[in-house]
Amino acid sequence: MLADARAFALRAHDGQMYGARPYSWHLEAVAELLAPYGAQAQVIAYLHDIVEDTAVSDDEVNARFGPFVGECVGLLTDGPGATRAERKAQTYARLAAVSGPSELALVVKAADRLANVRSCIADRRQRLWEIYRHEHRAFRAAAYRPGLCEPLWCELDRLLAPDDIAAATDG
């Protein structure tokens, strides 16, 4: 299923960009962070933006990859909203209510955010880094579960704690 999810996502995101890179770069970065958490986490990683950013529907994800993967992808998909703040508030409310096996979506979300923050630092995209830093408290309150994926959270907390992006790149 992992190879199928990867190929399906790469086709769906073909032609999209992640900053100056092909979108596949972001998907691969998230999946790589999730290698210690198993193949199912990596499947969800490849699919985490597919409903939000492509023409693929949630029904198609459910039919092709099963209801559990579909549920997790749905949890990670921002709904409609006039602003980023509105969309994220809806997503964070959903994430805060997650428990049980579906907490795997929270691991994927932490890896996605970490990949985004690493990219901001590497590419010196300070405005986007500041957005992530501003959202971090609410994001952590919604998505963090003690013991679930501590290495991801430790790095994310460290990268978003400095007073400026230059300090984050010095550590």
C-alpha positions in Angstrom: 0.0 0.0 0.0 2.9 2.4 0.7 4.2 2.3 -2.9 0.6 2.8 -4.2 0.0 5.8 -1.9 3.3 7.3 -2.9 2.7 6.9 -6.7 -0.9 8.1 -6.3 0.1 11.2 -4.4 3.0 12.1 -6.7 0.7 11.8 -9.7 -2.1 13.9 -8.0 0.4 16.6 -6.9 2.3 16.6 -10.3 3.1 20.1 -11.4 2.5 21.6 -8.0 5.3 23.4 -6.2 6.4 23.6 -2.6 8.2 26.9 -2.6 10.9 26.6 -5.2 10.8 22.8 -5.2 8.4 20.2 -6.7 5.7 19.3 -4.2 7.0 15.8 -4.1 9.9 17.1 -2.1 7.6 18.0 0.8 5.8 14.7 0.6 9.1 12.8 0.7 10.3 14.9 3.7 7.2 14.1 5.7 7.3 10.4 4.9 10.9 10.2 5.8 10.2 11.8 9.2 7.6 9.1 9.7 9.7 6.1 8.9 10.1 5.2 12.6 6.3 5.2 13.0 5.6 2.6 10.4 4.3 2.2 6.9 0.8 3.2 7.7 2.0 6.6 9.0 4.0 7.0 5.7 0.9 6.1 3.6 -1.0 8.9 5.4 2.0 11.2 5.0 1.9 10.8 1.2 -1.8 11.5 1.2 -2.1 14.2 3.9 -2.6 17.1 1.5 -4.3 15.3 -1.4 -7.9 16.2 -0.7 -7.0 19.8 0.3 -4.7 20.5 -2.7 -5.7 18.3 -5.6 -8.9 17.2 -7.4 -8.9 13.9 -5.4 -11.9 13.5 -3.2 -12.2 12.0 0.3 -14.4 9.3 -1.2 -11.7 8.4 -3.6 -9.1 8.2 -0.7 -11.5 6.0 1.3 -12.2 3.7 -1.6 -8.6 3.2 -2.6 -6.9 3.2 0.8 -9.6 2.2 3.3 -11.7 3.9 5.9 -8.9 4.3 8.5 -6.5 6.0 6.1 -9.4 8.1 4.8 -10.4 9.1 8.3 -6.8 10.2 9.1 -6.5 12.1 5.8 -9.9 13.8 6.6 -8.6 14.9 10.0 -5.6 16.5 8.4 -7.5 18.3 5.7 -8.3 21.9 6.3 -11.9 22.8 5.7 -13.3 25.9 4.1 -12.7 29.3 5.7 -12.2 32.9 4.7 -8.8 33.1 6.4 -6.0 30.8 7.4 -6.9 31.5 11.0 -10.5 30.2 10.4 -9.3 27.1 8.6 -6.7 26.3 11.2 -9.1 26.8 14.1 -11.5 24.2 12.5 -8.7 21.8 12.0 -7.3 22.2 15.5 -10.7 21.6 17.0 -10.9 18.3 15.1 -7.4 17.3 16.1 -8.1 18.1 19.8 -10.9 15.6 19.9 -8.9 12.7 18.3 -8.3 9.6 20.5 -7.5 6.0 20.0 -6.0 4.6 16.8 -6.8 7.8 14.9 -4.0 9.5 16.9 -1.8 8.3 14.1 -3.1 11.4 12.2 -1.6 13.5 15.0 1.8 11.9 14.4 1.6 12.7 10.7 0.5 16.3 11.5 3.5 16.8 13.8 5.8 15.5 11.1 4.1 17.7 8.5 4.5 20.8 10.6 8.2 19.9 11.4 8.9 19.4 7.7 7.3 22.8 7.0 9.3 24.5 9.8 12.6 22.9 8.7 11.9 24.2 5.2 11.2 27.7 6.4 14.5 27.8 8.2 16.5 26.2 5.4 15.0 28.6 2.8 15.0 31.7 5.1 11.2 32.1 4.8 10.9 34.2 7.9 7.3 35.3 7.3 6.0 31.8 7.1 8.2 30.7 10.0 6.6 33.5 12.1 3.1 32.2 11.2 4.1 28.7 12.4 5.6 30.2 15.5 2.5 32.3 16.2 0.3 29.2 15.8 2.5 26.9 17.7 0.7 27.1 21.1 -2.7 26.4 19.7 -1.3 23.7 17.4 0.5 22.0 20.2 -2.6 22.2 22.5 -4.6 20.4 19.8 -2.2 17.9 18.4 0.3 17.0 21.2 -0.3 13.7 23.1 2.4 12.8 25.7 4.6 10.0 24.5 3.1 9.8 21.0 6.0 11.2 19.0 8.2 13.0 21.4 11.3 13.3 19.1 9.2 15.2 16.5 7.7 17.6 19.2 11.1 18.2 20.8 12.6 19.4 17.5 9.5 21.4 16.6 9.4 23.1 20.0 13.2 23.9 19.7 12.9 25.3 16.2 10.0 27.5 17.1 11.3 28.7 20.5 14.1 31.1 19.4 13.5 34.8 19.2 14.2 34.9 15.5 14.8 32.6 12.5 18.5 33.2 12.6 18.8 31.7 16.1 16.9 28.7 14.9 19.5 28.0 12.2 22.4 28.4 14.5 21.5 25.4 16.7 
